[in-house]
Amino acid sequence: MPALEDTCTQLVALPSLGSVRNFGHKDLKGVRMLPVTGFEHYLIFYTATDKNIHVIRVLHAARDFPTIFH
């Protein structure tokens, strides 16, 4: 999916691009969320390090993601 790859390339260059989400689980501290470019109903959930991003999940925005990440 080129749009997902393009969005991930943007995230590697600018890892703070997505908004930080506060989920209750301690292992999810620092998870960020960003819509996929051109497919705003799909959200990338990821964490970032100095050189990489780690995509946790890609979900449709209609999903109850707070419950999924609980």
TIVO-263657 format. One record per residue (C-alpha): x, y, z; residue in three letters. Coordinates in steps of 0.05 Angstrom, whole numbers. Layout:
# TIVO-263657
+--------+--------+--------+------+
!     c1 !     c2 !     c3 ! resn !
+--------+--------+--------+------+
!      X !      Y !      Z !  ala !
...
+--------+--------+--------+------+
***
This chain:
# TIVO-263657
+--------+--------+--------+------+
!     c1 !     c2 !     c3 ! resn !
+--------+--------+--------+------+
!      0 !      0 !      0 !  met !
!     39 !     61 !    -25 !  pro !
!      0 !    110 !     20 !  ala !
!     20 !     72 !     83 !  leu !
!     92 !     67 !     60 !  glu !
!     93 !    142 !     45 !  asp !
!     64 !    158 !    113 !  thr !
!    116 !    114 !    147 !  cys !
!    171 !    148 !    108 !  thr !
!    145 !    215 !    134 !  gln !
!    145 !    187 !    205 !  leu !
!    217 !    165 !    201 !  val !
!    236 !    236 !    180 !  ala !
!    190 !    269 !    231 !  leu !
!    173 !    219 !    286 !  pro !
!    137 !    270 !    329 !  ser !
!     87 !    284 !    273 !  leu !
!     32 !    242 !    305 !  gly !
!     -6 !    260 !    368 !  ser !
!     11 !    225 !    433 !  val !
!    -45 !    180 !    458 !  arg !
!    -53 !    165 !    532 !  asn !
!    -75 !     94 !    541 !  phe !
!    -79 !     63 !    611 !  gly !
!    -30 !      6 !    598 !  his !
!     42 !     21 !    619 !  lys !
!     71 !    -14 !    558 !  asp !
!     35 !     36 !    513 !  leu !
!     67 !     98 !    541 !  lys !
!     89 !    144 !    485 !  gly !
!     45 !    113 !    431 !  val !
!     29 !    163 !    377 !  arg !
!    -27 !    164 !    326 !  met !
!    -28 !    192 !    255 !  leu !
!    -78 !    185 !    198 !  pro !
!    -52 !    151 !    135 !  val !
!    -40 !    204 !     82 !  thr !
!    -98 !    202 !     33 !  gly !
!   -136 !    152 !     76 !  phe !
!   -154 !    193 !    137 !  glu !
!   -202 !    140 !    162 !  his !
!   -142 !     94 !    174 !  tyr !
!    -98 !    109 !    234 !  leu !
!    -26 !     87 !    247 !  ile !
!     -8 !     74 !    319 !  phe !
!     67 !     75 !    330 !  tyr !
!    125 !     89 !    377 !  thr !
!    188 !    126 !    357 !  ala !
!    261 !    120 !    374 !  thr !
!    319 !    164 !    351 !  asp !
!    326 !    126 !    285 !  lys !
!    264 !     83 !    275 !  asn !
!    190 !     78 !    284 !  ile !
!    154 !     16 !    307 !  his !
!     84 !     10 !    278 !  val !
!     39 !    -24 !    329 !  ile !
!    -26 !    -26 !    290 !  arg !
!    -63 !      5 !    232 !  val !
!   -138 !     12 !    248 !  leu !
!   -199 !     42 !    216 !  his !
!   -220 !    104 !    254 !  ala !
!   -289 !     76 !    268 !  ala !
!   -258 !     21 !    311 !  arg !
!   -260 !     31 !    387 !  asp !
!   -185 !     37 !    393 !  phe !
!   -185 !     59 !    467 !  pro !
!   -216 !     -9 !    483 !  thr !
!   -168 !    -46 !    436 !  ile !
!   -108 !    -14 !    470 !  phe !
!   -135 !    -22 !    541 !  his !
+--------+--------+--------+------+
***
